């Protein structure tokens, strides 16, 4: 066998890359789903308890009270200016009621709650990464990256197959496809 014949061909490299993807992607997706479930379970325990733990509840409640008062004051202002404008035609024609505010004045309870949910989700993801599922996911991703590197760096297909077989075995994945057993043909 000459050196040229034992080198890894482009189509072989593509095949190995696709096979690595096909073997590891289902495992990675399964672990990602488990992580999402863990994150959701953590979030289900409550954004409210998270808010209470970091002291955001008092701030949000005070802002909610202030927004309620603001809505009431706004309605009263609208009624006042609307009724006043009806009393005088000149006032009615000049009625222009606009408010210009900086961004800091536009923060609402909804904005605070959305921010709190983002923070709670980020914290839940960090907690989920520390679970066995999170650790397995990180491990599978590392195996996938290493297998991709091995394919790109390989020059001999037979050596590559042995290396990939042992690497994937670490993640609980078999390189070889096991054929399903077929029922024996019935004799006539």
C-alpha positions in Angstrom: 0.0 0.0 0.0 1.5 3.3 -1.0 1.4 6.5 1.0 -1.1 8.0 -1.3 -3.6 5.2 -0.9 -3.5 5.3 2.9 -4.2 9.0 3.2 -7.6 10.2 4.3 -9.6 11.3 1.2 -11.9 14.3 1.2 -15.0 12.2 0.9 -13.8 10.0 3.8 -13.2 13.1 5.9 -16.7 14.3 5.1 -18.1 10.9 6.0 -16.4 10.8 9.3 -17.5 14.3 10.2 -21.1 13.5 9.3 -21.0 10.2 11.3 -19.6 12.0 14.4 -22.4 14.5 14.1 -25.0 11.8 13.6 -23.8 9.7 16.5 -23.4 12.6 19.1 -26.1 15.0 18.2 -29.0 12.8 19.5 -27.2 12.4 22.8 -26.5 16.1 23.1 -30.1 17.0 22.2 -31.4 14.6 24.8 -29.2 16.2 27.5 -30.2 19.7 26.4 -33.8 18.7 26.9 -33.1 17.4 30.3 -31.3 20.7 31.1 -34.4 22.7 29.9 -36.6 20.6 32.1 -34.3 21.2 35.1 -34.3 25.0 34.3 -38.1 25.0 34.0 -38.4 23.1 37.3 -36.2 25.7 39.0 -38.2 28.5 37.5 -41.5 26.8 38.5 -40.4 27.0 42.1 -40.8 30.6 41.6 -39.5 33.8 40.2 -41.3 35.3 43.2 -39.1 33.5 45.7 -36.0 34.6 43.6 -37.3 38.1 43.7 -37.8 37.9 47.5 -34.3 36.4 47.9 -32.6 39.3 46.1 -34.9 42.0 47.7 -36.7 43.0 44.5 -40.2 42.5 45.8 -40.2 45.7 47.8 -38.9 47.7 44.9 -41.5 46.2 42.4 -44.4 46.7 44.9 -43.5 50.3 45.5 -43.2 50.9 41.7 -46.6 49.2 41.2 -48.2 51.4 43.7 -46.6 54.5 42.1 -47.8 53.3 38.6 -51.4 52.9 40.0 -51.2 56.4 41.4 -49.8 57.7 38.1 -52.6 56.1 36.1 -55.2 57.7 38.4 -53.4 61.1 38.2 -53.2 60.8 34.4 -56.9 60.1 34.2 -57.7 63.0 36.4 -55.4 65.2 34.3 -57.1 64.1 31.1 -60.6 64.7 32.6 -59.5 68.2 33.8 -57.9 69.3 30.6 -60.7 67.8 28.5 -63.4 69.5 30.5 -61.4 72.8 30.6 -60.9 72.7 26.9 -64.7 72.4 26.4 -65.3 75.6 28.3 -63.4 77.8 25.9 -63.0 77.4 22.1 -59.5 78.9 22.0 -58.4 76.4 24.6 -59.9 73.6 22.7 -58.0 74.5 19.5 -54.7 74.8 21.4 -55.1 71.6 23.5 -51.9 69.7 23.1 -50.9 67.4 25.9 -47.5 65.7 25.5 -45.0 64.4 28.0 -41.2 64.1 27.2 -39.3 61.9 29.6 -35.9 60.3 29.9 -35.6 56.5 29.7 -35.1 56.3 33.4 -38.6 57.6 33.9 -40.1 55.0 31.6 -39.3 52.0 33.8 -42.5 50.0 34.6 -43.4 47.1 36.8 -43.6 45.0 33.7 -40.0 46.0 32.8 -38.8 45.0 36.2 -40.7 41.7 36.1 -39.2 40.9 32.7 -35.7 41.7 33.9 -36.3 39.6 37.0 -37.5 36.6 34.8 -34.3 36.9 32.7 -32.1 36.9 35.8 -34.0 34.0 37.3 -33.6 32.0 34.1 -29.9 32.7 33.9 -29.5 31.6 37.5 -31.5 28.5 36.9 -29.3 27.7 33.9 -26.2 28.1 36.0 -27.7 25.7 38.6 -28.7 23.3 35.9 -25.2 23.2 34.5 -24.0 21.8 37.9 -26.5 18.9 37.8 -25.4 15.5 36.5 -27.3 16.2 33.2 -25.4 19.5 32.8 -22.1 17.8 33.4 -23.0 15.1 30.9 -24.0 17.6 28.3 -20.7 19.5 28.7 -18.8 16.2 28.5 -20.7 15.1 25.3 -20.0 18.5 23.7 -16.3 18.1 24.6 -16.3 14.6 23.0 -18.0 16.0 19.9 -15.4 18.8 19.6 -12.5 16.4 20.1 -13.9 13.9 17.5 -14.2 16.8 15.0 -10.6 17.7 15.7 -9.5 14.1 15.3 -11.2 13.9 11.9 -9.7 17.1 10.7 -6.2 16.1 11.9 -6.3 12.5 10.7 -4.4 11.1 7.8 -5.0 7.3 8.0 -8.7 6.1 8.0 -8.0 2.9 10.0 -6.3 4.7 12.8 -9.1 7.3 12.9 -11.8 4.7 13.2 -10.0 3.1 16.2 -9.5 6.5 17.8 -13.1 7.6 17.3 -14.5 4.2 18.5 -12.6 4.6 21.8 -13.5 8.3 22.1 -17.2 7.8 21.5 -17.3 4.9 23.9 -16.4 7.4 26.7 -19.7 9.1 26.0 -21.7 5.9 25.9 -22.0 6.0 22.1 -21.1 3.2 19.7 -19.2 4.0 16.6 -20.4 0.9 14.8 -24.1 0.6 13.9 -25.6 -2.5 15.3 -28.0 -4.1 12.8 -31.4 -4.9 14.2 -32.1 -8.6 14.4 -34.4 -9.9 11.7 -36.9 -12.7 12.4 -35.9 -16.0 10.8 -37.6 -16.7 7.5 -40.4 -19.2 7.9 -39.7 -22.5 6.1 -42.1 -23.6 3.4 
